Amino acid sequence: MLKSLGVTMAQVTQRLRFGDEPPVERRFDRAQFVAQRAERRRRKKTFLVLAVVFVVMVALFSTLFHELMAREGRKFSWPTSVYWTLTTMTTLGFGDITFESDAGRIFSVVVLLSGSTFLLVMLPFVFIQFVFIPWMNERDRRRAPRALSEAMTGHVILTSVGPVEEALIDRADQAEVPYVVIVEDVDVAGRMHDEGRTVMVGALDDPHTYTSARAAQATVVVATQNDQSNTNIAFTVREIAPEVRIVASANSPAAVDILEIAGVDHVVQLGEILGSAMAARGLGLSGRSHKIGNFAGLQIAEAGTVGTDLVGHTLAESQLRRRFGVGLIGVWERGEFSLATADTELRESSILLLAGTSEQLAAFDAAYATDTPSAQNAVIIGGGRVGRAIGRAFAAEGVDFAIVEQLAERQREGARYVIGDAADRAVLEEAGIDDAGSILITSHDDNVNVYLTRYCRGLRPDARIVARSRLDRNVSTLYRAGADAVLSYAGTGSATIWNQFRGEETLLVAHGLNLFRTPIPSELAGKTLAEAHVYRRTQCNVVAVEGDGSIEGNPNAQAPLPADGELVMIGTDVAEAKFSEVFPGVRKRPLLDRVRR
């Protein structure tokens, strides 16, 4: 009984404690149902035992009261005996009936102590178990919705809760796109609902869940569980919404075909995407540009200045736009990004962020590409999915690389592996760190990444270090440790998934720094960029202006903005949110076709 009370009090304390982490998400299955039913039976059994014990105690004490009073020569009715027992057990004790003998008074003390102890245990237990906890469970159940409004349409359905999904939710909020997160655990759903998220409770393998989520009226269903669960989700969604677009993540390359057979329209391999993105940031050294993405009809590329005659000159003196037509978005300097200005001076460690056509970038390369030996060497620390993806990207570019890995069983054919601890200088030297132009750190542990970034920066102050981050809060720490660029699953994954159903709307340059496009706000139409003061108002910089079927990079600040055109901008996550706040509704553009391909 006391053990049951202790468990009950622990449950209540856990529910009421402010700031507790949410419990591990549970799935709706038969085992859980059986466990819950067994728990209800246990509670009822405990209550019945307590009730029987209480009745027996009252009956026993009433009988003894009757007998002891008879020995004193006093006679009371049985109702009076029960009355005395209850008033004594509850410590009310009106004093209208008392014993005169020592035996009777000792008996009164026994009744008083046993009754108060029993009731102090029983009453809280009964109240908590059969009133308070059921009330809280019902409140939580009602707080988390089980269905969306029938009027909901054009929304995004998410099937998991994690960093990638949180980043997608932030993008949806900025673009004013409705969304819903399907959560199987009521407690998690309640917490998210209290945080202002649009959430719904339901089993991911139940067709009724997607009917309630209005999947047939949704723009896209995003499945980011494991490969097996994503396959089940795809089959389930197709059963009730055969035309909706489905985007799913895949951990294994073998799962891509299976997911497509299940009905997924777009399969994204987050490890491959992150690896390719990190590889792109590790290239583009010594003057040669290297593309990191296509955006708004332009190729976005990075190029180093080391070994070129750009070093020591300002951007105005270099005259890149006049000579090659290429647009200069900004400059990276040891992990710090600054927007391009005429007075920006280029150094040996500068990395240019360029925008232009293939022909313009080729002209730039012809003038500045030097391809020093170090630019074609790289060290990859970590031989997991991300590290192997970086290796494949480097191999395609003809870059010589070595992968440092602790576990020998992770070795794959087609790459040079160095087995050992990356914190061992001899291991890094064997991998070629002394001659490497780029060092890429891919561990899934942020503490290890910070440690190795600081170590590698000490060994190679002149190398380009690209690091992976698992948690957003560690990005700034990695930059302080010496990383030149930091990327994460959340950033690259959310940008890739977002572009699958929003078109070419976002390009992740680095963690927290995005290129994005937006229709020109009506209040800016007809004004010049000099008059609009976009950067002063939003901290976003205009990279290009699109209108009449053409796009102009590094636009003329004195040219009026077209009413039906679009702006291509660069800014941090905070600046992008500020733009949506200053110009509400402008980014609420029509989505791509809701139907699948």
QUITAFEN-V611540 format. One record per backbone hydrogen bond with DSSP energy under -0.5 kcal/mol. CO is the residue of the C=O (numbers start at 1). NH is the residue of the N-H. If there is no record, write none. Layout:
BEGIN
co = <CO;CO>
nh = <NH;NH>
END
This chain:
BEGIN
co = <1;2;3;4;5;6;7;8;9;10;11;12;13;17;27;29;30;31;32;33;34;35;36;37;38;39;40;41;42;43;44;45;46;47;48;49;50;51;52;53;54;55;56;57;58;59;60;61;62;63;64;65;66;67;68;69;70;77;78;79;80;81;82;83;84;85;86;87;87;88;101;102;103;104;105;106;107;108;109;110;111;112;113;114;115;116;117;118;119;121;122;123;124;125;126;127;127;128;131;132;133;134;135;136;137;138;139;140;143;145;149;155;155;156;156;157;158;162;163;164;165;166;167;168;169;170;171;172;172;173;176;178;180;180;181;181;183;185;186;187;188;189;190;191;192;193;197;198;200;203;205;206;206;207;208;209;210;211;212;214;215;217;219;220;221;221;222;222;223;226;227;228;229;230;231;232;233;234;235;236;237;237;241;243;245;246;246;247;248;252;253;254;255;256;257;258;259;259;260;266;266;268;268;269;270;271;272;273;274;275;276;277;278;279;279;280;284;285;286;286;290;293;295;298;298;299;299;300;300;301;302;303;304;305;308;310;313;314;315;319;320;320;320;321;327;327;329;330;331;332;333;335;336;338;341;342;344;346;347;349;350;351;352;352;353;353;354;355;356;357;358;359;360;361;362;363;364;365;372;372;373;374;374;376;377;377;378;379;379;380;380;381;384;385;386;387;388;389;390;391;392;393;394;394;395;400;401;402;402;403;403;404;405;406;407;408;412;415;416;418;418;421;423;424;424;425;426;427;428;428;429;432;432;437;438;439;439;440;440;441;444;445;446;447;448;449;450;451;452;453;454;455;456;460;463;464;464;465;465;466;467;469;471;472;474;475;476;477;478;478;479;485;486;487;488;489;490;491;492;493;494;495;496;497;497;498;498;499;501;503;505;507;507;510;512;513;513;514;515;516;518;521;521;522;524;527;528;529;533;534;534;535;541;541;543;544;545;546;547;550;551;552;556;557;559;561;562;565;566;567;567;568;568;569;570;571;572;573;574;575;576;577;578;579;581;583;585;587;594>
nh = <5;6;7;8;9;10;11;12;13;14;15;16;17;20;29;33;34;35;36;37;38;39;40;41;42;43;44;45;46;47;48;49;50;51;52;53;54;55;56;57;58;59;60;61;62;63;64;65;66;67;68;69;70;71;72;74;73;81;82;83;84;85;86;87;88;89;90;92;93;91;105;106;107;108;109;110;111;112;113;114;115;116;117;118;119;120;121;122;123;125;126;127;128;129;130;131;132;133;135;136;137;138;139;140;141;142;143;144;145;201;152;219;220;158;180;222;182;166;167;168;169;170;171;172;173;174;175;176;177;176;178;156;158;182;183;200;202;189;190;191;192;193;194;195;197;196;199;181;183;206;207;209;210;211;212;213;215;214;148;217;218;154;245;157;223;247;159;224;249;230;231;232;233;234;235;236;237;238;239;240;240;241;244;596;221;265;266;223;268;255;256;258;259;260;261;262;263;264;263;248;268;250;270;273;274;275;276;277;278;279;280;281;282;282;283;283;304;288;370;371;302;300;298;295;300;301;356;292;293;354;290;352;287;308;311;313;346;318;319;323;324;325;326;325;329;355;340;353;338;351;336;337;333;331;344;316;315;312;350;334;305;332;303;354;329;330;301;327;299;361;362;363;364;365;366;367;368;369;375;376;376;377;437;400;437;438;402;381;440;382;404;442;388;389;390;391;392;393;394;395;396;397;398;399;398;378;416;380;404;405;418;382;420;408;410;411;415;417;403;405;420;424;425;427;428;429;430;431;432;433;432;435;436;464;379;441;466;381;442;468;446;449;450;451;452;453;454;455;456;457;458;459;460;463;465;439;466;484;485;441;487;489;474;475;478;479;480;481;482;483;482;467;511;469;492;493;494;495;496;497;498;499;500;500;501;501;502;503;592;505;517;509;515;513;573;509;510;571;507;569;567;524;525;525;527;561;532;533;537;538;540;539;543;570;554;568;552;566;550;547;553;545;559;530;529;526;565;520;546;518;569;543;544;516;541;514;576;577;578;579;580;581;582;583;584;586;588;589;245>
END
